[in-house]
């Protein structure tokens, strides 16, 4: 009998490709002439993910489950996710207000350490040396590709805080999607995150949006679709038994798909040997995580 292809690892790999597409689009968006501010881009992206989840809710026959979040065991978690997600978004953006973003990227990737620890504590996820070796290889690869002997700056610490919060958020994500369908969760949580984000930076967001041509929104739409697929695949991976620490570490490897895109499409060749060696480490780490118990 053929082995079922629908495994947590399959969905986790799909989420990496979706995340790479979304982040490449965001990079393009923020580097355009007269771009949206980073905060406005984030709020619009979260809002569109929520809106784009609506057709899927009806297509999957989930309309009768839309209000299942109004449950004493689920609603407080979603409110917590929406607030923490908005806070993490602000810290994430502040962490890149530095001369060199390499250290920020490293600190943010440490979310895998937090999510691994919390997954063990709250979900009794596996504790074995091969799992830690796999996660360690991916983190080592991220450090190798980002670290450039840059001096530590104050705002880098916002990246560390954001990484820790992201680790908490991924753990909460798993606890919620085990009870409700991922599309229902995406609709409510991202709607609330976009609302919080707007409230916390209303004037700057309105100023950024003002006067934009309709064509300026096309990259945001593409990015939102990418992030929607990324989140759906990640949450589905949890429902198929994916451990939060493993999935988080694998998702962090999306940086290497971006490196390959930059090399083959944009012809960015600087430091390519170091980057390819780091990518090889990450690939080994992914296979260790995917094929060991």
C-alpha positions in Angstrom: 0.0 0.0 0.0 1.4 3.4 -1.0 2.4 5.6 1.9 0.1 8.6 2.3 1.9 11.7 0.9 -0.1 14.0 3.2 2.3 14.1 6.2 3.4 16.9 8.5 6.7 17.0 6.7 5.1 17.5 3.2 3.0 20.4 4.4 6.0 21.9 6.2 8.1 21.8 3.0 5.2 23.4 1.1 5.0 26.1 3.7 8.7 27.0 3.2 8.1 27.6 -0.6 5.0 29.7 0.1 6.9 31.8 2.7 9.9 32.4 0.4 7.5 33.7 -2.3 5.7 36.0 0.2 9.0 37.4 1.6 10.5 38.0 -1.8 7.4 39.9 -2.7 7.6 41.9 0.5 11.2 42.8 -0.2 10.3 44.0 -3.7 7.4 45.9 -2.2 9.5 47.8 0.4 12.2 48.6 -2.2 9.8 50.3 -4.7 9.9 54.0 -5.3 7.4 55.7 -2.9 6.7 52.4 -1.1 4.2 51.6 1.6 5.7 51.9 5.1 6.7 48.6 6.6 3.9 48.9 9.1 1.3 49.7 6.5 2.5 46.8 4.4 2.2 44.4 7.4 -1.3 45.6 8.4 -2.6 45.3 4.8 -1.0 41.9 4.4 -2.6 40.5 7.5 -6.0 42.1 6.6 -5.9 40.6 3.1 -5.0 37.1 4.4 -8.1 37.3 6.5 -10.3 38.4 3.6 -8.8 35.8 1.2 -9.6 33.0 3.7 -13.3 33.7 3.3 -13.8 31.9 -0.1 -11.8 28.9 1.3 -14.1 28.8 4.4 -17.1 28.3 2.1 -15.3 26.0 -0.4 -14.3 23.7 2.5 -17.8 23.8 3.9 -16.8 25.5 7.1 -19.3 28.3 7.3 -21.1 26.6 10.2 -17.8 26.7 12.2 -17.0 30.4 11.8 -18.2 31.2 15.4 -16.6 28.2 17.1 -13.9 30.6 18.3 -16.4 32.0 20.8 -15.5 29.3 23.2 -14.0 29.8 26.6 -11.1 27.4 25.7 -10.3 29.1 22.4 -11.2 32.8 22.5 -8.7 33.9 25.1 -5.9 32.2 23.1 -6.9 34.0 19.9 -7.1 37.3 21.7 -3.6 36.6 23.1 -2.3 35.7 19.7 -3.7 38.8 18.1 -2.2 41.1 20.7 1.2 39.3 20.8 1.2 39.1 17.0 0.8 42.9 16.8 3.5 43.5 19.4 5.9 41.0 17.7 5.3 42.8 14.4 6.3 46.2 15.9 9.5 44.6 17.5 10.3 42.8 14.3 10.2 46.1 12.3 12.2 48.0 14.9 14.8 45.3 14.9 15.6 46.1 11.3 16.2 49.8 12.0 19.9 49.1 12.3 23.1 49.5 10.2 23.3 45.8 9.6 20.2 43.5 9.8 22.2 40.3 10.0 22.2 40.0 13.8 18.5 40.8 13.8 17.8 37.9 11.4 19.8 35.6 13.6 18.0 36.6 16.8 14.6 36.2 15.1 15.4 32.7 14.0 16.0 31.8 17.6 12.2 31.4 17.8 12.9 27.8 17.1 14.6 27.4 20.4 11.6 28.9 22.3 9.0 26.9 20.3 11.0 23.6 20.8 11.1 24.1 24.6 7.4 25.0 24.8 6.5 22.2 22.5 8.2 19.7 24.8 6.6 21.3 27.9 3.0 21.7 26.6 2.7 19.0 23.9 5.1 16.4 25.3 6.9 16.5 22.0 9.9 14.3 21.4 13.2 14.8 23.2 16.1 13.1 21.3 19.5 14.2 20.2 18.8 13.8 16.5 16.0 16.4 16.8 18.3 18.9 18.5 21.1 18.2 15.9 18.7 18.9 13.1 17.5 22.2 14.6 21.1 23.1 15.5 22.2 22.6 11.9 19.5 24.9 10.6 20.3 27.6 13.1 24.0 27.2 12.5 23.4 27.6 8.7 21.3 30.8 9.4 24.1 32.2 11.5 26.7 31.3 8.9 24.8 33.1 6.1 24.0 36.2 8.1 26.9 36.9 10.5 29.3 39.5 9.1 31.2 40.5 12.2 28.7 43.3 12.7 28.7 45.2 16.1 25.7 44.6 18.3 23.3 47.5 18.3 20.5 48.3 20.8 17.7 47.7 18.2 19.1 44.2 17.5 17.7 43.2 20.9 14.2 43.9 19.6 14.9 41.0 17.2 15.7 38.8 20.1 12.4 39.8 21.8 10.5 39.3 18.6 12.0 35.8 18.1 11.0 34.8 21.7 7.4 36.1 21.1 7.2 34.3 17.7 8.2 31.1 19.5 5.3 31.6 21.9 2.9 32.5 19.1 3.8 29.3 17.1 3.1 27.2 20.2 -0.3 29.0 20.7 -1.0 28.5 17.0 -0.7 24.7 17.4 -2.8 24.6 20.5 -5.6 26.5 18.6 -5.6 24.7 15.2 -5.8 21.3 17.0 -9.3 22.5 18.0 -10.5 24.6 15.1 -9.8 24.5 11.3 -6.8 26.5 10.2 -8.9 28.7 7.8 -11.3 29.7 10.6 -8.3 30.5 12.7 -6.6 32.5 10.0 -9.8 34.5 9.4 -10.2 35.6 13.0 -6.6 35.9 14.2 -5.3 37.9 11.2 -8.3 40.2 11.2 -7.7 41.0 14.8 -3.9 41.4 14.3 -4.5 43.8 11.5 -6.9 45.8 13.7 -4.4 46.0 16.5 -1.7 47.0 14.1 -3.8 49.7 12.7 -4.8 51.1 16.1 -1.1 51.1 17.3 0.0 53.1 14.2 -3.1 54.6 12.7 -1.7 58.0 11.6 1.5 56.6 10.0 -0.5 53.9 8.1 -3.1 56.4 6.8 -0.3 58.7 5.6 1.5 55.8 3.9 -1.7 54.6 2.1 -2.8 58.1 1.0 -2.5 58.8 -2.7 -1.4 55.3 -3.7 -2.3 54.0 -7.2 -4.3 50.8 -7.3 -1.4 49.1 -9.0 0.7 49.7 -5.9 -1.4 47.1 -4.1 -0.6 44.2 -6.5 2.6 43.1 -4.7 0.7 43.3 -1.4 -2.0 41.0 -2.8 0.6 38.5 -4.1 2.4 38.6 -0.7 -0.8 38.1 1.2 -1.6 35.0 -0.9 1.9 33.6 -0.2 1.6 34.2 3.5 -2.0 32.7 3.5 -0.7 29.5 1.9 2.3 29.5 4.3 0.2 29.7 7.3 -2.4 27.2 6.0 0.4 24.7 5.3 2.1 25.3 8.6 -1.1 24.9 10.6 -2.1 21.8 8.6 1.3 20.4 9.4 0.5 20.7 13.1 -2.8 18.9 12.6 -0.9 16.0 10.9 1.4 15.7 13.9 4.1 18.2 13.2 6.1 19.2 16.2 6.1 23.0 16.7 9.9 23.2 17.1 10.7 21.1 14.1 8.2 22.9 11.8 9.5 26.3 13.1 13.1 25.3 12.3 12.2 24.1 8.8 10.3 27.3 8.1 13.3 29.4 9.1 15.2 27.7 6.2 13.2 29.7 3.6 16.1 32.2 3.6 18.0 29.7 1.4 15.3 29.6 -1.3 15.6 33.4 -1.4 19.4 33.0 -1.8 19.0 30.6 -4.7 16.5 33.0 -6.3 18.9 35.9 -5.9 21.7 33.9 -7.4 20.0 32.3 -10.4 17.5 35.2 -11.2 19.0 38.4 -9.9 22.7 37.2 -10.4 23.8 38.1 -6.9 27.1 36.2 -6.6 28.7 37.9 -3.7 29.6 35.3 -1.0 27.9 32.6 -2.9 30.3 29.8 -1.7 29.6 30.6 1.9 25.9 30.8 1.2 25.7 27.5 -0.6 27.7 25.7 2.1 25.3 27.2 4.7 22.3 26.0 2.5 23.8 22.5 2.5 23.9 22.5 6.3 20.3 23.6 6.4 19.2 20.9 3.9 20.9 18.2 6.1 19.2 19.7 9.1 15.8 19.5 7.4 16.3 15.9 6.4 17.3 15.0 9.9 14.2 16.6 11.3 11.9 15.1 8.6 13.1 11.5 8.8 14.0 10.9 12.4 11.5 10.2 15.2 
